[in-house]
């Protein structure tokens, strides 16, 4: 018997069909292009169309979940399941969503005093907190209590590593993630940055490498240096509409070279993709604690 509900949002970059199968309840975030509002549908077809629009010059804008959207979302879950809720939030280092979730928790409990809500600051983005959501669902299915689940997530989230690269920093610049000088230098010198999230979830440019092939090669080396027990885990790969052959090679190389069991490949959806743009590819894995 299930002891709690697992909730998150579409920034987790898990496909909607997968979330449905695993009983992960994801709020579908909104974004706007021009005057039109869209909903992140969490499926590959919509992702492809979204990045095609960005390549044509569209500038999407996102808005984080408001406290009242959280309250409505959790109220639906409470009314349907009457179970405690474990919510996995996008990292507070890159979004205000976690802060809004804490505000919403008080509002929700005022309206539903018999309910329980546990909010986890993932300190991660994209499928990084998708991984936490999957593990929460695993623990729920194994009969763990919400308290035990939250304790495990809090103790282990620091071990989720992510390293990624992209061709064009202009999208990260637009969203305030990198400086204009950094964009100019990277463009002129054909530099592909290698980025990750630090222990608090802030975006960090760790290294700068000339050329995409060299950047991908360096990511393999970094993963090899940091991974722990690859034979016992999947590597999670997210990308913002990269070429199929590149994604396939990236996955196969990580498995054959480093020894992962398998890979889980997913698109970066509009919630995160609005800030990174097309062409980003990332590897997520369990390894040494982030720093």
JOKA-V168557 format. One record per residue. N is the residue number from 1. SS is DSSP state (~ for helix, > for strand, _ for the rest). Layout:
BEGIN
[[N/SS] [N/SS]]
END
This chain:
BEGIN
[[1/_] [2/_] [3/_] [4/>] [5/>] [6/>] [7/>] [8/>] [9/>] [10/~] [11/~] [12/~] [13/_] [14/_] [15/_] [16/~] [17/~] [18/~] [19/~] [20/~] [21/~] [22/~] [23/_] [24/>] [25/>] [26/>] [27/>] [28/_] [29/_] [30/>] [31/>] [32/>] [33/>] [34/_] [35/_] [36/>] [37/>] [38/>] [39/>] [40/_] [41/_] [42/_] [43/_] [44/~] [45/~] [46/~] [47/~] [48/~] [49/~] [50/~] [51/~] [52/~] [53/~] [54/~] [55/~] [56/_] [57/_] [58/_] [59/_] [60/_] [61/>] [62/>] [63/_] [64/_] [65/_] [66/_] [67/~] [68/~] [69/~] [70/~] [71/~] [72/~] [73/~] [74/~] [75/~] [76/~] [77/~] [78/~] [79/~] [80/~] [81/~] [82/_] [83/_] [84/>] [85/>] [86/>] [87/>] [88/>] [89/>] [90/_] [91/_] [92/_] [93/_] [94/_] [95/_] [96/_] [97/~] [98/~] [99/~] [100/~] [101/~] [102/~] [103/~] [104/~] [105/~] [106/~] [107/~] [108/~] [109/~] [110/~] [111/~] [112/_] [113/_] [114/_] [115/_] [116/_] [117/>] [118/>] [119/>] [120/>] [121/>] [122/_] [123/_] [124/_] [125/_] [126/_] [127/~] [128/~] [129/~] [130/~] [131/~] [132/~] [133/~] [134/~] [135/~] [136/~] [137/~] [138/~] [139/~] [140/~] [141/~] [142/_] [143/_] [144/_] [145/_] [146/~] [147/~] [148/~] [149/~] [150/~] [151/~] [152/~] [153/~] [154/~] [155/~] [156/~] [157/~] [158/~] [159/~] [160/>] [161/>] [162/>] [163/>] [164/>] [165/>] [166/_] [167/_] [168/_] [169/_] [170/~] [171/~] [172/~] [173/~] [174/~] [175/_] [176/_] [177/_] [178/_] [179/_] [180/~] [181/~] [182/~] [183/~] [184/~] [185/~] [186/~] [187/~] [188/~] [189/_] [190/_] [191/>] [192/>] [193/>] [194/>] [195/>] [196/>] [197/>] [198/_] [199/_] [200/_] [201/_] [202/_] [203/>] [204/>] [205/>] [206/>] [207/>] [208/>] [209/>] [210/>] [211/_] [212/~] [213/~] [214/~] [215/~] [216/~] [217/~] [218/~] [219/~] [220/~] [221/~] [222/~] [223/~] [224/~] [225/~] [226/~] [227/>] [228/_] [229/_] [230/~] [231/~] [232/~] [233/_] [234/>] [235/>] [236/>] [237/>] [238/>] [239/>] [240/_] [241/_] [242/_] [243/_] [244/~] [245/~] [246/~] [247/~] [248/~] [249/~] [250/~] [251/~] [252/~] [253/~] [254/~] [255/~] [256/~] [257/~] [258/~] [259/_] [260/_] [261/_] [262/>] [263/>] [264/>] [265/>] [266/>] [267/>] [268/_] [269/_] [270/~] [271/~] [272/~] [273/~] [274/~] [275/~] [276/~] [277/_] [278/_] [279/_] [280/_] [281/>] [282/>] [283/>] [284/>] [285/>] [286/>] [287/>] [288/_] [289/_] [290/_] [291/_]]
END
